[in-house]
């Protein structure tokens, strides 16, 4: 990290965990340009440590998905864009956990998709990390099958306080961000979020050591995470409109995440917002941007299990000419700062 960058460290106690976006007093105030070195607990609050620990007996709803934060950003006002660069994401434990939770997941009846069938049985899997090899180990619960999978840390949850005084569960993704569960939220990615309240009040958490697209059973390899996050702010008065939905930028893609139900509406949100971003980046007319999007977009699922589903629309940079920099070149500047 550049020697002129102020690094602030914060590890919450369990009493400081945030369970919602909005409705929580900030844990501290930070200035744009600050680097935050943070620790966040896993979605289960560390309560699933062995295959004998089952969700029904170990978890206390709704106290899951604890967030680290919120942080009040000096100078942030509604209409500005909060910029968060994920410089480093490092597992904070030597193991991660995943589980089947009754009436939760993509392939079971739920409270939204009611059936007369009983829930799938509860079950817990523990994944051991091999830091030297950069892997996590899946071990079948019935049989001796075992496979090492690449370690790919990400944050399942990152967001700001919603508008209009709303308080939303940390399990919900929406226009403020939240529990999007997209593997795009990995180290090297810059996240752009619309500021809805003074100070933005952003939080993050729900570390995943890896996750498949869609998060089929509803839980990834959940693990505590050490995060190094660079905080910046782009004022709306500078001519850069704040995004209506979360945007992300990496070295290879521009991405918009839409969250809704049904699934096609989450897809539509991301597509519409990507059309708008193409208009901003290249000065395209709407229907030209729509046509171009139709030929280049990549649409992996983020989650198809939460209260709202999340669908990223990705624009590959390799297929497009260099545009004017998004948000005053925030990604390239913060990426270089993190590397330097």
N, C-alpha and C positions, 0 to 999 in steps of 0.2 A: 504494500500500500504506500502511496506517496506520503512522504514525511509531513506534508502540510495538512493532511486530512486528519481531522479529529476522530478518534475511534472511541466509541462509548460502548461499554459492555453491560449487559443486563441479563440476569437469570431470574425468572419469577419464582416465588414460593407458591405452593399450591393455593394459598389464600389469595394470590394475585392473578390466578388464571382468569381469563375472560371467556365467557360462554356464549356471548352474543356479539354481533356487530351493531354498534349504537347502544346507548344506555349505560355505558361504562366510563368511569372517570379515567383520564389518561394516567399512565404510570410514570411518564416523564415527558418533558418538552425537548425537542431536538431541532437543530437548525438545518436548512438545506445545505448539502455538502458534507454532512456527517456520515460516518460509517458506523453502523450498528453491528456489534458482535453479540448475537442472541442465542439463547438456548430455548427450545420448546419441547414439551412432553409429547408423547405419542397420543393417538386418538383414544386409546384405552387408559390413559393416565398411568401407564406402567403396570396395570393390574393383571394383564395376561402374560405370565412369565413362564408357564409350562403348559403342556397339552392337557393337564388336569384342571387348569383354570378356565372355566366355561363362562361365556358372557352373562348368562342369566344370573349366576351367583356372584360374579365379580364386578359387573358394571352397574352404575347407578344413573339411570336416565333422569334428566337430560344432560347429565354432567359427563359428556364425552366431547371429543374434539376441542380440548382446551387451547386457547389462543394466548400467545405472548403479545402483550400490548394492552390497550391501544397507546399509540404515540402521537402526541400533539406536535404538528410540524409548524414552526414559526412562519407566519406570513401566508399560510395556505387559506384561501378563501373559496367559497362556492364558485364554480366555473373555471378554477385552475385545474391543472393536471399534476397529480402526484406521480413522481417517477421513482421507482424502486428497482435498483439493479442488483440481481442475485449474484454476488461475486463468488461466494463459496457456500456449498452445502455439504456438510460432513456428518456421517452418522455419529451419534453421541453414545451409542451402546453397541455391544458386541452381538446383539440379537434383535430380531424384529418379530412381530406377531401378526397373524391373520386369523380370521374366524368366520364361521357361519353363525349368524344371529337370526333368531326366529322372525319370520315375516319381513325379512330385509334381504335385498339382493335382486338380481335381474332375472333369475330363473326359479322364482318361488312366488306363491301368492303373497300379497302385501296388503296394507290397509287401503291402498289406492286401487289395487287390482285384487278384489276380494274373491275368494273361492271357498268351497267347503272342505278343501283338503287341509290336513294338519300341517304345521310348519316342518321344514326340514330339520333334522336333528342338529343340535348345537355341536360344534366341534372347533378346536383350536389347533393351529399349526404354529410351531416356533421355527424361525429361520436363523441359523447361526451364520455370522459374518466371518469371512476370511479377508481381512483388510489387505494382506499382502497380495492375494490373488484378485481382489476386487470383485468378490462374489458373495452371494447369499445362497444357502443350501435349502432346497425344497426336499422334505422327507415325507413320503406317503404315510398316512396314518393307518392304512390297511395294506400291509405288504412291506417289502424292503426296497422299493424303488427310491432312488435318490438322484438329484441332478443339481449341479451348481449353475446358478443363473447370474448374469452380470449385475453388479451393483450400479444402480442408476438413480441417485437421490433426487428428490423433488419435494416441493411443498404442495400439499393437497389444498391448503387454505391460505389465501392472502386477500385482504380486502380493506375497505374503508367503512366509516359509519354511513348508513343509508340517508337519503334525503327525507325531509318532512318529519323528522323526529322519530322515524321508525326504529324499532329494535328487532333484529332478526337473529334467529338461532345460528350458531356457528356450523350447523349441519346444512345450511341452505346456501346455494349459489344463486346470484341474481346480478343485476346491473352494477352493484357495488363490489362485485368480486365474490368473496366468500369461498365456500367449499366446492370449487370448480373441479378439483381432482384431475387436472390436466398435466400429463408428463412434460408439457411445454414449460412449466414453471420449474426449470432446472438451472443449475449454475451457468452463468453466461447470458442469461435472459434478462431483459429489461421489461418491467411491467408498468403500464400506463393506466392510471385510474382517475376517474373524474372526482374532484373534491366536492362533497355535498354539504359539509358543515365546516365552520371555522376550525382550522387545525387538522383537518382531514380525518384524524383519529384512526390510523391504520393498525391492523393486527395481522399476525401470521402464525402458522402452526401446521399441525397434521402432517408431519414429516413421513414420507414414504421412501423406503430403501429401494423399492422398485414397484412398478404397477403396470399391468397390461392395459391397453386401450379399452375403455368401457368399464373397468373395475367390476367385472361380472358379478362376483359374489357380494360386492358392497364394501369389501375391505382389501387394502393393498398389503404389502409387507410394511406394517405400521411401526415406526420407530422414532425415538427422540432424536432431535436434530440440532446441530450447531450451524448457525447461519451467519454469514457476513453479508450485510445488505447496505448498499450505498443509497442515501436518500437525497432526492433533488426535487425541484419544483419548477414547473413552467407556468408562468402567469397567463391567464386568459387574455389579458390586455396586450400580450406580445403578439397576438395574431394567430395563435395556435389553439383552435377550439378543443375543449376538453372532450374526450370520447364518451359517448353515451353508454358504451359497454367496455369491459376490460380489453385492452390491447396489450400485445407482447411483441417484443422485437429481439431477435437473436442475430447472429452473424449470417444466418442462412434464410430466415423467414420473417415476414410480418404476419402476425396472427391476431384474430379477433375471437373472443369466446362469448357465445350466446348461451343463455340458460333459461329453460322454460319446460313446460309440458304442454302438449305431447312433444315427442322427440323432433318431429319435423319443424316445429315452431322454434326450437333452440337452433336448429340448422338455419332456418330462415333469418333469424336475428344476426347470426354470424355472417351470412351471405350479404345481407343488406348493409351491415356495417363495413364489410370488406369493400363493397362497391364504393361507399363513401370515402374510405381510406385511399383507394385508387384515384378517386377524383382529387383528393387533397395532394397526393404525392406527384401526380402527373398532369393535373389540370384537365382530366378527361371529362367529357360529357357523360351523363349518367348511363345512357344506353350503351355507349362504347365501353364504359367500365364494366357493365353487366356482361357484355359479350366477352370481354377479355377474361373476366373472372371465370366464366363458364369453361374456358379452355385451360386454365392453369391452377385452379384451386385444389388444395388437398384438404380432406375433411376426415381426420381420425376422430373417433369418439373419445371424449374425456370420461364422463360417467353417464351411465344409463340406469342408475339405481337410486339417486338421491331425491329429495323432495322436488327439486327441479333437475332436469337433465342438463348436461353441459356439452356443447359441441364446438370445437375450434374450427375456424376456417383459416387455412394457412396459405400465404402467398409466397412462393419460392423466389428469392431474390435472383437466383441464377438465370431465370428466364426473362428478367426485365432489365432495362437500362437503369443507370444510376439516377435516382430521383433527387428532388430537393430533400434535404435531411428531415426526417420525422422529428417533431418536437425539438427543433433547434439542434439536431445532432446529438441528443442526449445519450443514445445507446453507444455510439462510437466513442464519445468523450468518457463516459463512465467505464466502458469496457477497457479503454486504454489506461484509465486511472487505476482500475483493479489490477491490471497486469503489471503496472509500473511500480 
